[in-house]
Amino acid sequence: MKGKKSDPEFISQFIQDCIDIGLRTPEGMVSHAKVLIEEIDDEIKSIVARKITRSKLLDVIESFEKPKKDKTEEAKLLPFYDLKYQHICRDICWGLRYEVDTLPFLNWSSFGGGAAEHNFSVKQLLEAKVLNRMGYLLLRGEKFDDYMKFVLQEGQ
């Protein structure tokens, strides 16, 4: 091969093998080498095709053995980890969870803790779109259900 050193031992052995099968002329040996190269090339093409098939079969196995997890669902939950007073946020939303559609915005007497933490928690929940505010009422926001799923998972 061009640019590479030849292997004299391989060449000697190839010539000996050619003589053993009755090829004694350089043209016969070159012709035999070309035939062997074609066979090797065909095997390589077959192996490459099998490699592609193998990759696709691994995809089949993966799709049946473990369903692909939807990362978008997990990504939706990331902002909820940033909420500072998790327990207060949970308590505020818990009141909106069952049958109650609104809560008074400034009535913190039903919750424990200080008004400053509650106001801060409500502000965070509003910014995270977990809650909506209409006048003095808190309503469920567009991400309320996602937040409640997050809260339920955290409790497990």
TORPA-4810 file (N, C-alpha, C, O; in nm, 3 decimals):
<nodes>
NODE_1_0.085_-0.118_0.000_0.000_0.000_0.000_0.088_0.123_0.000_0.198_0.123_0.056_M
NODE_2_0.041_0.225_-0.062_0.118_0.349_-0.072_0.126_0.416_0.064_0.028_0.423_0.137_K
NODE_3_0.244_0.465_0.096_0.262_0.539_0.220_0.284_0.449_0.340_0.318_0.499_0.447_G
NODE_4_0.267_0.321_0.326_0.289_0.229_0.438_0.401_0.132_0.401_0.424_0.102_0.284_K
NODE_5_0.468_0.087_0.501_0.570_-0.015_0.478_0.500_-0.146_0.449_0.400_-0.180_0.511_K
NODE_6_0.555_-0.218_0.356_0.496_-0.349_0.326_0.544_-0.449_0.430_0.644_-0.429_0.498_S
NODE_7_0.469_-0.556_0.442_0.500_-0.662_0.537_0.566_-0.776_0.460_0.498_-0.857_0.398_D
NODE_8_0.697_-0.782_0.465_0.766_-0.885_0.385_0.727_-1.028_0.425_0.722_-1.117_0.339_P
NODE_9_0.699_-1.050_0.551_0.659_-1.185_0.593_0.526_-1.223_0.532_0.509_-1.336_0.485_E
NODE_10_0.429_-1.127_0.531_0.298_-1.156_0.472_0.312_-1.183_0.322_0.251_-1.276_0.269_F
NODE_11_0.394_-1.101_0.254_0.413_-1.118_0.110_0.475_-1.255_0.081_0.432_-1.325_-0.011_I
NODE_12_0.575_-1.294_0.158_0.639_-1.426_0.140_0.538_-1.538_0.162_0.533_-1.633_0.084_S
NODE_13_0.460_-1.526_0.267_0.361_-1.630_0.296_0.255_-1.636_0.186_0.210_-1.745_0.149_Q
NODE_14_0.213_-1.518_0.132_0.113_-1.514_0.025_0.168_-1.581_-0.101_0.098_-1.659_-0.166_F
NODE_15_0.292_-1.550_-0.135_0.354_-1.613_-0.252_0.360_-1.764_-0.234_0.331_-1.840_-0.327_I
NODE_16_0.398_-1.809_-0.114_0.405_-1.953_-0.086_0.267_-2.017_-0.099_0.253_-2.126_-0.155_Q
NODE_17_0.163_-1.948_-0.047_0.027_-2.002_-0.057_-0.018_-2.010_-0.204_-0.083_-2.106_-0.244_D
NODE_18_0.018_-1.909_-0.283_-0.017_-1.910_-0.425_0.051_-2.026_-0.498_-0.011_-2.092_-0.581_C
NODE_19_0.177_-2.050_-0.467_0.250_-2.162_-0.529_0.185_-2.294_-0.490_0.173_-2.384_-0.572_I
NODE_20_0.141_-2.304_-0.361_0.078_-2.427_-0.314_-0.052_-2.457_-0.390_-0.087_-2.574_-0.407_D
NODE_21_-0.123_-2.353_-0.435_-0.249_-2.378_-0.507_-0.229_-2.374_-0.660_-0.326_-2.377_-0.736_I
NODE_22_-0.103_-2.367_-0.702_-0.074_-2.379_-0.844_-0.056_-2.248_-0.918_-0.046_-2.249_-1.041_G
NODE_23_-0.053_-2.137_-0.848_-0.030_-2.008_-0.915_0.118_-1.977_-0.911_0.175_-1.958_-0.803_L
NODE_24_0.182_-1.971_-1.029_0.327_-1.953_-1.032_0.368_-1.823_-1.100_0.485_-1.785_-1.092_R
NODE_25_0.277_-1.755_-1.166_0.314_-1.632_-1.236_0.271_-1.512_-1.152_0.174_-1.521_-1.076_T
NODE_26_0.342_-1.399_-1.166_0.303_-1.278_-1.093_0.161_-1.233_-1.129_0.088_-1.186_-1.042_P
NODE_27_0.122_-1.247_-1.257_-0.013_-1.208_-1.297_-0.119_-1.293_-1.226_-0.223_-1.241_-1.185_E
NODE_28_-0.093_-1.421_-1.212_-0.185_-1.511_-1.143_-0.198_-1.476_-0.994_-0.306_-1.480_-0.936_G
NODE_29_-0.083_-1.440_-0.935_-0.083_-1.404_-0.793_-0.157_-1.271_-0.771_-0.233_-1.257_-0.676_M
NODE_30_-0.134_-1.174_-0.860_-0.203_-1.046_-0.850_-0.354_-1.066_-0.869_-0.434_-1.007_-0.797_V
NODE_31_-0.391_-1.149_-0.965_-0.533_-1.178_-0.990_-0.597_-1.243_-0.867_-0.708_-1.208_-0.829_S
NODE_32_-0.525_-1.336_-0.805_-0.575_-1.403_-0.685_-0.590_-1.301_-0.570_-0.687_-1.306_-0.496_H
NODE_33_-0.493_-1.210_-0.556_-0.500_-1.106_-0.452_-0.621_-1.017_-0.474_-0.689_-0.979_-0.378_A
NODE_34_-0.650_-0.982_-0.600_-0.767_-0.898_-0.630_-0.897_-0.970_-0.596_-0.991_-0.909_-0.546_K
NODE_35_-0.904_-1.099_-0.623_-1.023_-1.178_-0.589_-1.042_-1.181_-0.438_-1.153_-1.165_-0.388_V
NODE_36_-0.933_-1.200_-0.365_-0.942_-1.202_-0.219_-0.986_-1.066_-0.165_-1.064_-1.058_-0.070_L
NODE_37_-0.934_-0.957_-0.226_-0.974_-0.822_-0.183_-1.124_-0.802_-0.206_-1.193_-0.746_-0.120_I
NODE_38_-1.176_-0.847_-0.320_-1.321_-0.835_-0.347_-1.402_-0.911_-0.243_-1.505_-0.863_-0.195_E
NODE_39_-1.356_-1.031_-0.208_-1.427_-1.110_-0.106_-1.426_-1.038_0.029_-1.528_-1.033_0.098_E
NODE_40_-1.311_-0.982_0.064_-1.300_-0.908_0.191_-1.391_-0.786_0.188_-1.460_-0.758_0.286_I
NODE_41_-1.391_-0.712_0.075_-1.478_-0.594_0.063_-1.626_-0.632_0.076_-1.703_-0.560_0.140_D
NODE_42_-1.665_-0.743_0.017_-1.804_-0.789_0.028_-1.839_-0.823_0.173_-1.947_-0.791_0.221_D
NODE_43_-1.744_-0.887_0.243_-1.766_-0.919_0.384_-1.779_-0.791_0.467_-1.862_-0.783_0.557_E
NODE_44_-1.695_-0.692_0.436_-1.700_-0.565_0.510_-1.835_-0.498_0.487_-1.896_-0.447_0.581_I
NODE_45_-1.882_-0.496_0.362_-2.013_-0.436_0.332_-2.123_-0.509_0.408_-2.216_-0.446_0.460_K
NODE_46_-2.113_-0.640_0.413_-2.214_-0.719_0.486_-2.210_-0.686_0.635_-2.314_-0.675_0.699_S
NODE_47_-2.091_-0.672_0.688_-2.077_-0.642_0.832_-2.130_-0.503_0.862_-2.195_-0.482_0.965_I
NODE_48_-2.103_-0.405_0.773_-2.154_-0.270_0.794_-2.307_-0.271_0.793_-2.370_-0.206_0.877_V
NODE_49_-2.366_-0.345_0.700_-2.513_-0.355_0.696_-2.565_-0.422_0.823_-2.667_-0.379_0.877_A
NODE_50_-2.498_-0.524_0.869_-2.540_-0.591_0.993_-2.524_-0.500_1.114_-2.603_-0.506_1.208_R
NODE_51_-2.422_-0.415_1.112_-2.400_-0.320_1.221_-2.516_-0.222_1.228_-2.563_-0.189_1.337_K
NODE_52_-2.562_-0.175_1.114_-2.677_-0.084_1.109_-2.801_-0.155_1.162_-2.877_-0.099_1.241_I
NODE_53_-2.822_-0.280_1.118_-2.936_-0.358_1.166_-2.926_-0.380_1.316_-3.027_-0.372_1.387_T
NODE_54_-2.806_-0.407_1.365_-2.785_-0.427_1.509_-2.827_-0.303_1.588_-2.894_-0.313_1.690_R
NODE_55_-2.787_-0.186_1.539_-2.822_-0.061_1.605_-2.974_-0.043_1.612_-3.028_-0.002_1.714_S
NODE_56_-3.041_-0.075_1.503_-3.187_-0.061_1.500_-3.253_-0.163_1.591_-3.356_-0.134_1.652_K
NODE_57_-3.196_-0.282_1.600_-3.251_-0.383_1.692_-3.235_-0.340_1.838_-3.322_-0.365_1.920_L
NODE_58_-3.124_-0.274_1.868_-3.106_-0.221_2.004_-3.212_-0.115_2.036_-3.259_-0.106_2.149_L
NODE_59_-3.250_-0.036_1.935_-3.358_0.062_1.953_-3.490_-0.008_1.985_-3.567_0.037_2.069_D
NODE_60_-3.515_-0.120_1.916_-3.637_-0.197_1.941_-3.639_-0.248_2.084_-3.739_-0.235_2.155_V
NODE_61_-3.527_-0.304_2.127_-3.518_-0.357_2.264_-3.539_-0.246_2.365_-3.613_-0.263_2.462_I
NODE_62_-3.474_-0.133_2.344_-3.486_-0.021_2.437_-3.630_0.030_2.445_-3.679_0.064_2.553_E
NODE_63_-3.697_0.035_2.332_-3.834_0.087_2.334_-3.930_-0.006_2.407_-4.030_0.040_2.461_S
NODE_64_-3.901_-0.134_2.410_-3.989_-0.228_2.480_-3.950_-0.248_2.626_-4.037_-0.266_2.711_F
NODE_65_-3.821_-0.246_2.656_-3.777_-0.276_2.791_-3.802_-0.163_2.889_-3.848_-0.186_3.001_E
NODE_66_-3.772_-0.042_2.850_-3.797_0.070_2.940_-3.850_0.186_2.857_-3.783_0.236_2.768_K
NODE_67_-3.971_0.227_2.888_-4.028_0.338_2.812_-3.947_0.465_2.833_-3.897_0.492_2.942_P
NODE_68_-3.934_0.541_2.727_-3.858_0.665_2.735_-3.932_0.763_2.824_-4.052_0.784_2.811_K
NODE_69_-3.858_0.822_2.915_-3.916_0.917_3.008_-3.925_1.054_2.942_-3.830_1.101_2.879_K
NODE_70_-4.039_1.115_2.956_-4.060_1.246_2.897_-3.996_1.352_2.986_-4.046_1.381_3.095_D
NODE_71_-3.887_1.408_2.940_-3.813_1.506_3.019_-3.886_1.640_3.030_-3.856_1.719_3.119_K
NODE_72_-3.983_1.666_2.941_-4.053_1.793_2.948_-4.137_1.800_3.075_-4.154_1.908_3.132_T
NODE_73_-4.190_1.687_3.120_-4.268_1.686_3.244_-4.178_1.723_3.362_-4.219_1.799_3.450_E
NODE_74_-4.057_1.670_3.364_-3.964_1.702_3.472_-3.920_1.848_3.465_-3.905_1.914_3.568_E
NODE_75_-3.901_1.898_3.345_-3.857_2.037_3.327_-3.963_2.135_3.377_-3.929_2.242_3.427_A
NODE_76_-4.090_2.100_3.365_-4.198_2.187_3.413_-4.192_2.205_3.565_-4.237_2.306_3.617_K
NODE_77_-4.136_2.107_3.634_-4.132_2.111_3.780_-4.014_2.191_3.836_-4.014_2.225_3.954_L
NODE_78_-3.915_2.220_3.755_-3.794_2.288_3.805_-3.822_2.418_3.878_-3.761_2.441_3.983_L
NODE_79_-3.909_2.507_3.829_-3.932_2.633_3.902_-3.990_2.611_4.043_-3.973_2.697_4.129_P
NODE_80_-4.055_2.501_4.066_-4.116_2.476_4.196_-4.011_2.448_4.304_-4.038_2.466_4.423_F
NODE_81_-3.893_2.404_4.265_-3.785_2.380_4.362_-3.731_2.511_4.417_-3.669_2.513_4.524_Y
NODE_82_-3.752_2.623_4.345_-3.701_2.752_4.388_-3.790_2.822_4.490_-3.750_2.924_4.546_D
NODE_83_-3.908_2.772_4.515_-3.999_2.836_4.610_-3.937_2.830_4.750_-3.897_2.723_4.796_L
NODE_84_-3.928_2.945_4.816_-3.854_2.954_4.942_-3.923_2.883_5.058_-3.862_2.801_5.125_K
NODE_85_-4.048_2.915_5.081_-4.121_2.854_5.194_-4.211_2.744_5.139_-4.332_2.764_5.120_Y
NODE_86_-4.152_2.629_5.113_-4.226_2.518_5.049_-4.350_2.478_5.128_-4.456_2.455_5.070_Q
NODE_87_-4.337_2.470_5.260_-4.451_2.425_5.343_-4.565_2.527_5.339_-4.682_2.488_5.338_H
NODE_88_-4.533_2.655_5.337_-4.638_2.758_5.332_-4.705_2.756_5.195_-4.827_2.765_5.185_I
NODE_89_-4.624_2.745_5.088_-4.680_2.738_4.952_-4.773_2.618_4.940_-4.881_2.627_4.881_C
NODE_90_-4.731_2.506_4.996_-4.814_2.386_4.991_-4.946_2.409_5.065_-5.053_2.373_5.015_R
NODE_91_-4.938_2.469_5.183_-5.060_2.493_5.262_-5.155_2.588_5.190_-5.277_2.568_5.192_D
NODE_92_-5.101_2.689_5.127_-5.186_2.785_5.054_-5.259_2.714_4.941_-5.380_2.731_4.924_I
NODE_93_-5.187_2.635_4.865_-5.248_2.565_4.751_-5.339_2.452_4.795_-5.435_2.418_4.725_C
NODE_94_-5.310_2.395_4.910_-5.394_2.285_4.958_-5.538_2.331_4.977_-5.631_2.255_4.953_W
NODE_95_-5.556_2.456_5.019_-5.691_2.510_5.037_-5.766_2.522_4.905_-5.889_2.518_4.904_G
NODE_96_-5.694_2.537_4.795_-5.757_2.546_4.663_-5.773_2.410_4.596_-5.831_2.400_4.488_L
NODE_97_-5.722_2.307_4.658_-5.717_2.177_4.592_-5.854_2.111_4.584_-5.889_2.058_4.478_R
NODE_98_-5.931_2.112_4.689_-6.058_2.041_4.692_-6.175_2.138_4.693_-6.192_2.214_4.789_Y
NODE_99_-6.252_2.136_4.592_-6.381_2.203_4.582_-6.377_2.355_4.598_-6.465_2.423_4.546_E
NODE_100_-6.281_2.411_4.667_-6.274_2.554_4.687_-6.201_2.614_4.567_-6.088_2.575_4.539_V
NODE_101_-6.263_2.706_4.497_-6.201_2.764_4.379_-6.125_2.893_4.411_-6.039_2.933_4.333_D
NODE_102_-6.155_2.957_4.522_-6.088_3.083_4.554_-6.054_3.086_4.702_-6.117_3.017_4.783_T
NODE_103_-5.956_3.165_4.737_-5.920_3.193_4.876_-5.907_3.344_4.891_-5.863_3.411_4.797_L
NODE_104_-5.945_3.399_5.007_-5.921_3.542_5.028_-5.771_3.570_5.032_-5.696_3.497_5.095_P
NODE_105_-5.730_3.674_4.965_-5.587_3.706_4.952_-5.521_3.741_5.084_-5.408_3.700_5.108_F
NODE_106_-5.587_3.816_5.169_-5.523_3.865_5.290_-5.565_3.791_5.417_-5.527_3.834_5.526_L
NODE_107_-5.638_3.684_5.409_-5.682_3.611_5.527_-5.583_3.500_5.557_-5.595_3.388_5.507_N
NODE_108_-5.482_3.532_5.643_-5.381_3.433_5.675_-5.408_3.367_5.810_-5.323_3.292_5.860_W
NODE_109_-5.522_3.394_5.870_-5.549_3.340_6.004_-5.559_3.189_6.004_-5.535_3.125_6.106_S
NODE_110_-5.595_3.130_5.890_-5.608_2.984_5.886_-5.474_2.914_5.869_-5.466_2.792_5.878_S
NODE_111_-5.369_2.992_5.843_-5.236_2.934_5.825_-5.148_2.971_5.944_-5.167_3.077_6.004_F
NODE_112_-5.054_2.886_5.976_-4.958_2.918_6.081_-4.844_3.001_6.025_-4.817_2.995_5.905_G
NODE_113_-4.777_3.079_6.109_-4.662_3.156_6.063_-4.696_3.302_6.046_-4.809_3.345_6.070_G
NODE_114_-4.596_3.378_6.004_-4.614_3.522_5.992_-4.669_3.563_5.856_-4.656_3.491_5.757_G
NODE_115_-4.731_3.683_5.855_-4.792_3.734_5.733_-4.687_3.763_5.626_-4.715_3.749_5.507_A
NODE_116_-4.566_3.802_5.666_-4.462_3.835_5.569_-4.423_3.712_5.486_-4.409_3.721_5.364_A
NODE_117_-4.407_3.597_5.553_-4.373_3.474_5.481_-4.487_3.432_5.388_-4.463_3.385_5.277_E
NODE_118_-4.609_3.450_5.435_-4.724_3.413_5.352_-4.736_3.504_5.230_-4.761_3.458_5.119_H
NODE_119_-4.717_3.634_5.252_-4.723_3.727_5.139_-4.612_3.696_5.038_-4.635_3.698_4.917_N
NODE_120_-4.495_3.666_5.089_-4.384_3.631_5.001_-4.414_3.502_4.924_-4.386_3.492_4.804_F
NODE_121_-4.472_3.405_4.992_-4.507_3.277_4.928_-4.611_3.298_4.820_-4.601_3.240_4.712_S
NODE_122_-4.712_3.380_4.850_-4.815_3.407_4.750_-4.753_3.475_4.629_-4.786_3.444_4.515_V
NODE_123_-4.662_3.569_4.654_-4.595_3.639_4.544_-4.519_3.539_4.456_-4.526_3.546_4.334_K
NODE_124_-4.448_3.446_4.519_-4.375_3.344_4.442_-4.471_3.257_4.363_-4.444_3.225_4.246_Q
NODE_125_-4.581_3.218_4.424_-4.678_3.132_4.355_-4.744_3.206_4.239_-4.775_3.145_4.137_L
NODE_126_-4.766_3.336_4.255_-4.820_3.415_4.146_-4.719_3.425_4.031_-4.756_3.411_3.914_L
NODE_127_-4.593_3.448_4.065_-4.489_3.459_3.962_-4.468_3.326_3.890_-4.440_3.324_3.770_E
NODE_128_-4.483_3.216_3.962_-4.467_3.083_3.902_-4.594_3.038_3.829_-4.598_2.929_3.773_A
NODE_129_-4.697_3.122_3.829_-4.826_3.096_3.763_-4.900_2.977_3.824_-4.983_2.913_3.759_K
NODE_130_-4.866_2.948_3.950_-4.940_2.845_4.023_-5.074_2.904_4.066_-5.176_2.836_4.067_V
NODE_131_-5.071_3.033_4.102_-5.193_3.104_4.143_-5.215_3.223_4.050_-5.122_3.276_3.989_L
NODE_132_-5.340_3.264_4.042_-5.378_3.390_3.977_-5.448_3.474_4.082_-5.505_3.422_4.177_N
NODE_133_-5.442_3.604_4.065_-5.506_3.694_4.160_-5.614_3.773_4.088_-5.593_3.827_3.979_R
NODE_134_-5.730_3.776_4.152_-5.839_3.857_4.099_-5.891_3.939_4.216_-5.967_3.890_4.299_M
NODE_135_-5.851_4.065_4.221_-5.889_4.150_4.333_-5.825_4.097_4.460_-5.703_4.083_4.469_G
NODE_136_-5.910_4.066_4.559_-5.861_4.012_4.685_-5.874_3.861_4.693_-5.869_3.803_4.802_Y
NODE_137_-5.892_3.797_4.579_-5.907_3.651_4.577_-5.790_3.585_4.506_-5.733_3.640_4.411_L
NODE_138_-5.755_3.467_4.554_-5.654_3.385_4.487_-5.727_3.275_4.411_-5.815_3.209_4.464_L
NODE_139_-5.689_3.257_4.286_-5.748_3.155_4.201_-5.640_3.056_4.159_-5.520_3.085_4.166_L
NODE_140_-5.683_2.941_4.114_-5.588_2.845_4.059_-5.528_2.903_3.932_-5.598_2.956_3.846_R
NODE_141_-5.395_2.892_3.920_-5.325_2.939_3.802_-5.308_2.828_3.700_-5.349_2.714_3.723_G
NODE_142_-5.247_2.862_3.587_-5.232_2.765_3.479_-5.139_2.650_3.516_-5.148_2.542_3.456_E
NODE_143_-5.051_2.670_3.613_-4.959_2.563_3.654_-4.997_2.502_3.789_-4.917_2.433_3.852_K
NODE_144_-5.119_2.528_3.833_-5.164_2.479_3.963_-5.158_2.326_3.971_-5.105_2.270_4.066_F
NODE_145_-5.213_2.260_3.869_-5.216_2.113_3.870_-5.075_2.055_3.869_-5.047_1.956_3.936_D
NODE_146_-4.985_2.117_3.792_-4.846_2.070_3.790_-4.783_2.086_3.928_-4.709_1.998_3.973_D
NODE_147_-4.811_2.197_3.994_-4.755_2.219_4.127_-4.809_2.116_4.226_-4.734_2.065_4.309_Y
NODE_148_-4.937_2.087_4.218_-4.995_1.989_4.311_-4.935_1.851_4.287_-4.914_1.775_4.383_M
NODE_149_-4.906_1.816_4.162_-4.839_1.689_4.135_-4.699_1.691_4.198_-4.654_1.591_4.254_K
NODE_150_-4.632_1.804_4.188_-4.500_1.821_4.247_-4.508_1.803_4.398_-4.425_1.732_4.456_F
NODE_151_-4.606_1.865_4.462_-4.623_1.856_4.608_-4.650_1.711_4.649_-4.594_1.663_4.747_V
NODE_152_-4.734_1.643_4.573_-4.765_1.504_4.608_-4.644_1.413_4.591_-4.626_1.320_4.669_L
NODE_153_-4.560_1.439_4.491_-4.440_1.359_4.471_-4.339_1.385_4.580_-4.270_1.293_4.624_Q
NODE_154_-4.329_1.510_4.625_-4.234_1.545_4.729_-4.270_1.475_4.860_-4.181_1.439_4.937_E
NODE_155_-4.398_1.455_4.884_-4.444_1.394_5.009_-4.421_1.244_5.013_-4.431_1.183_5.120_G
NODE_156_-4.392_1.184_4.900_-4.377_1.038_4.896_-4.237_0.996_4.929_-4.206_0.877_4.931_Q
</nodes>
